Amino acid sequence: MAAARLGMGFRLLAMLVVAAPLLLAACDWDGSEATATATAPLEMPAPEGFTGMANGFSVVLTWRAPSESAEIVGYDITRDGSALGSVDADETMFTDYNLKPGSYSYAVRANGPQGTSEPVATNVVIKAPPLKAARLEGHYSVKTKVQSQSGYGSFGNIPSFAWDFKPKCRENACDVVWRDLVDKRIHAKLNRKKATYTGDYRGVFLARCRGTRSVSSVHVRITAVKARALGGIWRIARFEGKLTSSEAPQFGCVSGHAIQTIKGVLRSGG
Protein backbone atom coordinates (compact mmCIF):
# COMPACT_ATOMS: atom_id res chain seq x y z
CA MET A 1 0.00 0.00 0.00
CA ALA A 2 2.83 2.33 0.89
CA ALA A 3 4.57 1.46 -2.35
CA ALA A 4 1.44 2.41 -4.33
CA ARG A 5 1.23 5.85 -2.62
CA LEU A 6 4.90 6.43 -3.37
CA GLY A 7 4.34 5.64 -7.03
CA MET A 8 1.45 8.07 -7.28
CA GLY A 9 3.59 10.78 -5.68
CA PHE A 10 6.33 10.35 -8.29
CA ARG A 11 3.78 10.52 -11.12
CA LEU A 12 2.26 13.78 -9.68
CA LEU A 13 5.71 15.34 -9.36
CA ALA A 14 6.54 14.40 -12.94
CA MET A 15 3.31 16.03 -14.17
CA LEU A 16 4.17 19.28 -12.32
CA VAL A 17 7.69 19.32 -13.79
CA VAL A 18 6.28 18.85 -17.30
CA ALA A 19 3.64 21.59 -16.80
CA ALA A 20 6.05 24.13 -15.25
CA PRO A 21 7.64 25.24 -18.58
CA LEU A 22 4.18 25.81 -19.99
CA LEU A 23 3.30 28.03 -17.05
CA LEU A 24 6.58 29.93 -17.34
CA ALA A 25 6.08 30.39 -21.05
CA ALA A 26 2.64 31.79 -20.40
CA CYS A 27 4.11 34.27 -17.89
CA ASP A 28 6.78 35.36 -20.33
CA TRP A 29 4.22 35.95 -23.06
CA ASP A 30 1.93 37.95 -20.79
CA GLY A 31 4.88 40.09 -19.58
CA SER A 32 6.05 41.04 -23.08
CA GLU A 33 2.52 41.94 -24.08
CA ALA A 34 2.30 44.38 -21.16
CA THR A 35 5.61 46.20 -21.95
CA ALA A 36 5.02 49.98 -22.66
CA THR A 37 5.93 51.41 -26.09
CA ALA A 38 8.94 53.91 -25.97
CA THR A 39 7.89 57.58 -26.32
CA ALA A 40 9.61 59.71 -29.02
CA PRO A 41 11.64 62.66 -27.59
CA LEU A 42 9.94 66.04 -27.68
CA GLU A 43 11.24 68.63 -30.21
CA MET A 44 12.37 72.10 -29.12
CA PRO A 45 9.83 74.67 -30.42
CA ALA A 46 11.20 77.51 -32.55
CA PRO A 47 10.96 81.26 -31.80
CA GLU A 48 8.04 83.10 -33.38
CA GLY A 49 7.51 86.43 -35.14
CA PHE A 50 11.16 86.86 -36.16
CA THR A 51 11.71 90.20 -37.95
CA GLY A 52 14.59 92.52 -38.79
CA MET A 53 14.62 96.27 -39.41
CA ALA A 54 17.43 98.45 -40.78
CA ASN A 55 18.32 101.44 -38.60
CA GLY A 56 21.02 103.44 -40.37
CA PHE A 57 23.92 101.00 -40.68
CA SER A 58 22.59 98.70 -37.97
CA VAL A 59 19.94 95.97 -38.01
CA VAL A 60 17.55 95.45 -35.09
CA LEU A 61 16.26 91.85 -34.78
CA THR A 62 13.21 90.96 -32.66
CA TRP A 63 11.25 87.76 -31.98
CA ARG A 64 8.91 86.13 -29.45
CA ALA A 65 9.42 83.10 -27.24
CA PRO A 66 7.75 79.90 -28.54
CA SER A 67 4.05 79.71 -27.70
CA GLU A 68 4.44 75.99 -26.94
CA SER A 69 5.43 75.15 -23.39
CA ALA A 70 9.21 74.71 -23.28
CA GLU A 71 12.12 75.64 -21.05
CA ILE A 72 14.30 78.19 -22.88
CA VAL A 73 17.95 78.60 -21.93
CA GLY A 74 18.88 81.14 -24.63
CA TYR A 75 18.89 82.05 -28.31
CA ASP A 76 21.63 81.85 -30.96
CA ILE A 77 21.72 84.33 -33.87
CA THR A 78 23.52 83.94 -37.22
CA ARG A 79 24.16 86.30 -40.12
CA ASP A 80 24.61 84.81 -43.60
CA GLY A 81 25.16 81.40 -42.04
CA SER A 82 27.91 82.47 -39.60
CA ALA A 83 27.55 82.75 -35.83
CA LEU A 84 26.80 86.33 -34.79
CA GLY A 85 25.90 86.20 -31.10
CA SER A 86 23.75 84.75 -28.31
CA VAL A 87 21.32 86.17 -25.75
CA ASP A 88 19.72 84.84 -22.57
CA ALA A 89 16.24 83.36 -22.40
CA ASP A 90 14.62 86.59 -21.16
CA GLU A 91 15.94 88.61 -24.14
CA THR A 92 14.12 88.67 -27.47
CA MET A 93 16.07 91.41 -29.29
CA PHE A 94 19.54 91.67 -30.84
CA THR A 95 21.24 94.57 -32.69
CA ASP A 96 23.89 94.05 -35.36
CA TYR A 97 26.05 97.20 -35.62
CA ASN A 98 28.44 98.85 -38.10
CA LEU A 99 27.22 97.24 -41.31
CA LYS A 100 27.73 98.29 -44.92
CA PRO A 101 24.99 98.76 -47.53
CA GLY A 102 23.84 95.37 -48.80
CA SER A 103 21.50 92.43 -48.20
CA TYR A 104 21.80 90.26 -45.09
CA SER A 105 20.18 86.97 -44.06
CA TYR A 106 19.59 86.38 -40.34
CA ALA A 107 18.39 83.34 -38.41
CA VAL A 108 17.60 82.61 -34.74
CA ARG A 109 17.33 79.30 -32.83
CA ALA A 110 16.03 78.54 -29.34
CA ASN A 111 18.12 76.41 -26.96
CA GLY A 112 16.89 74.37 -23.98
CA PRO A 113 17.12 71.03 -22.18
CA GLN A 114 15.19 69.46 -25.04
CA GLY A 115 17.89 70.51 -27.53
CA THR A 116 17.98 73.18 -30.22
CA SER A 117 15.04 74.28 -32.32
CA GLU A 118 14.90 74.62 -36.07
CA PRO A 119 16.05 78.09 -37.22
CA VAL A 120 13.65 80.80 -38.34
CA ALA A 121 15.02 83.33 -40.85
CA THR A 122 14.50 86.83 -42.19
CA ASN A 123 16.26 89.06 -44.77
CA VAL A 124 17.16 92.73 -44.30
CA VAL A 125 18.43 95.22 -46.92
CA ILE A 126 20.51 98.29 -46.00
CA LYS A 127 20.32 100.85 -48.80
CA ALA A 128 23.24 103.13 -49.68
CA PRO A 129 22.46 106.80 -48.93
CA PRO A 130 23.18 109.42 -51.63
CA LEU A 131 26.60 111.08 -51.88
CA LYS A 132 25.19 114.38 -50.67
CA ALA A 133 24.42 112.72 -47.32
CA ALA A 134 28.03 111.63 -46.78
CA ARG A 135 29.99 113.31 -44.00
CA LEU A 136 33.32 115.00 -44.86
CA GLU A 137 35.42 114.11 -41.82
CA GLY A 138 38.94 112.94 -40.97
CA HIS A 139 42.35 112.89 -42.63
CA TYR A 140 42.75 112.72 -46.42
CA SER A 141 45.72 112.25 -48.69
CA VAL A 142 45.45 114.77 -51.55
CA LYS A 143 47.26 114.64 -54.89
CA THR A 144 47.46 117.65 -57.21
CA LYS A 145 48.07 118.37 -60.87
CA VAL A 146 48.73 121.80 -62.39
CA GLN A 147 46.03 122.78 -64.86
CA SER A 148 47.33 126.28 -65.62
CA GLN A 149 49.71 128.86 -64.14
CA SER A 150 51.13 132.30 -64.94
CA GLY A 151 53.42 134.92 -63.41
CA TYR A 152 55.87 132.55 -61.68
CA GLY A 153 59.56 132.37 -62.42
CA SER A 154 59.38 128.65 -61.67
CA PHE A 155 56.46 126.43 -60.76
CA GLY A 156 56.72 122.83 -59.67
CA ASN A 157 53.94 120.37 -58.93
CA ILE A 158 53.12 119.88 -55.30
CA PRO A 159 52.92 116.07 -55.22
CA SER A 160 50.53 115.79 -52.30
CA PHE A 161 48.88 117.42 -49.32
CA ALA A 162 47.68 116.00 -46.02
CA TRP A 163 44.35 117.63 -45.16
CA ASP A 164 41.97 117.32 -42.25
CA PHE A 165 38.26 118.12 -42.22
CA LYS A 166 36.31 118.70 -39.05
CA PRO A 167 32.50 118.99 -39.36
CA LYS A 168 30.76 121.81 -37.54
CA CYS A 169 27.93 119.49 -36.47
CA ARG A 170 27.79 116.35 -34.33
CA GLU A 171 26.27 114.10 -37.01
CA ASN A 172 25.23 113.96 -40.67
CA ALA A 173 26.70 116.17 -43.41
CA CYS A 174 27.35 119.89 -42.80
CA ASP A 175 29.90 122.70 -43.18
CA VAL A 176 33.47 121.80 -42.21
CA VAL A 177 36.75 123.38 -41.13
CA TRP A 178 39.52 122.54 -43.61
CA ARG A 179 43.11 122.45 -42.30
CA ASP A 180 46.47 121.50 -43.76
CA LEU A 181 48.16 119.01 -41.43
CA VAL A 182 51.71 120.11 -42.34
CA ASP A 183 51.21 123.88 -42.05
CA LYS A 184 48.27 124.29 -39.69
CA ARG A 185 48.16 128.04 -40.36
CA ILE A 186 46.44 127.10 -43.62
CA HIS A 187 42.80 126.63 -42.72
CA ALA A 188 39.33 127.89 -43.64
CA LYS A 189 35.66 127.13 -43.31
CA LEU A 190 34.16 125.25 -46.27
CA ASN A 191 30.47 125.69 -46.89
CA ARG A 192 28.51 122.64 -47.97
CA LYS A 193 25.94 122.53 -50.75
CA LYS A 194 24.74 119.00 -51.41
CA ALA A 195 27.94 117.00 -52.17
CA THR A 196 30.16 120.05 -52.84
CA TYR A 197 32.23 122.11 -50.39
CA THR A 198 33.73 125.55 -51.12
CA GLY A 199 35.71 128.08 -49.13
CA ASP A 200 38.42 130.75 -49.21
CA TYR A 201 41.69 131.25 -47.37
CA ARG A 202 44.11 134.16 -47.37
CA GLY A 203 47.63 133.83 -46.02
CA VAL A 204 50.95 132.14 -46.68
CA PHE A 205 50.56 129.19 -49.02
CA LEU A 206 52.93 127.92 -51.73
CA ALA A 207 54.31 131.03 -53.45
CA ARG A 208 57.62 132.70 -52.55
CA CYS A 209 59.16 135.96 -53.70
CA ARG A 210 62.95 136.17 -53.34
CA GLY A 211 62.87 133.58 -50.58
CA THR A 212 60.00 135.16 -48.68
CA ARG A 213 56.63 133.41 -48.51
CA SER A 214 54.05 135.50 -50.29
CA VAL A 215 50.50 136.10 -49.16
CA SER A 216 48.11 134.11 -51.35
CA SER A 217 44.38 134.14 -51.92
CA VAL A 218 43.20 130.53 -52.14
CA HIS A 219 39.85 129.16 -53.25
CA VAL A 220 39.02 125.48 -52.54
CA ARG A 221 36.24 123.57 -54.25
CA ILE A 222 35.79 119.82 -53.69
CA THR A 223 32.99 117.41 -54.58
CA ALA A 224 32.37 113.92 -53.20
CA VAL A 225 32.72 111.13 -55.79
CA LYS A 226 32.59 108.08 -53.51
CA ALA A 227 31.33 107.30 -50.01
CA ARG A 228 31.39 104.33 -47.64
CA ALA A 229 30.09 103.28 -44.24
CA LEU A 230 32.80 103.55 -41.60
CA GLY A 231 32.04 102.96 -37.95
CA GLY A 232 28.34 103.25 -38.67
CA ILE A 233 28.79 106.67 -40.37
CA TRP A 234 28.30 107.39 -44.08
CA ARG A 235 31.54 109.22 -44.98
CA ILE A 236 33.15 110.65 -48.09
CA ALA A 237 35.85 108.20 -49.20
CA ARG A 238 37.04 110.12 -52.27
CA PHE A 239 36.65 113.65 -53.56
CA GLU A 240 37.79 115.65 -56.58
CA GLY A 241 37.98 119.37 -57.20
CA LYS A 242 40.11 122.44 -57.88
CA LEU A 243 42.50 124.56 -55.89
CA THR A 244 42.89 128.12 -57.23
CA SER A 245 45.60 130.41 -55.81
CA SER A 246 46.75 133.92 -56.71
CA GLU A 247 49.19 136.51 -55.42
CA ALA A 248 49.13 140.27 -55.88
CA PRO A 249 52.45 142.01 -56.68
CA GLN A 250 54.54 142.01 -53.48
CA PHE A 251 58.15 142.08 -52.33
CA GLY A 252 59.14 143.23 -55.82
CA CYS A 253 57.50 140.28 -57.62
CA VAL A 254 54.73 140.38 -60.20
CA SER A 255 51.33 138.84 -59.66
CA GLY A 256 50.83 135.09 -60.02
CA HIS A 257 47.91 132.78 -60.64
CA ALA A 258 47.57 128.99 -60.64
CA ILE A 259 44.84 126.38 -60.95
CA GLN A 260 45.42 122.82 -59.76
CA THR A 261 43.13 119.83 -59.90
CA ILE A 262 42.95 117.84 -56.67
CA LYS A 263 41.97 114.27 -55.75
CA GLY A 264 41.56 113.27 -52.13
CA VAL A 265 41.36 109.81 -50.53
CA LEU A 266 40.28 109.10 -46.97
CA ARG A 267 43.15 107.58 -45.03
CA SER A 268 42.61 104.15 -43.51
CA GLY A 269 40.62 104.60 -40.32
CA GLY A 270 40.03 108.27 -41.14
ABEGO torsion letter per residue (X at the ends): XAAAAAAAAAAAAAAAAAAAAAAAAAAAAAAAAABBBBBBBBBBBBBBGBBBBBBEABBBBBBBBBABBBBBAEBBBBBGGBBAEBBBAABABBBBBGBBBEBBBBBBBBBBAAEBBBBBBBBBBBBBBBAAABBBBEBBBBBBBBABBBGBABBBBBABBBBBBBBABABEBBBBBBBBAABAABBBBBBBBEABBBBBBBEBBABBBGGBBBBBBBBBBBBBABBBBBGGBBBBABBBEBBBBBBBBBGGBBBBBBBBBBBBBBBBGX
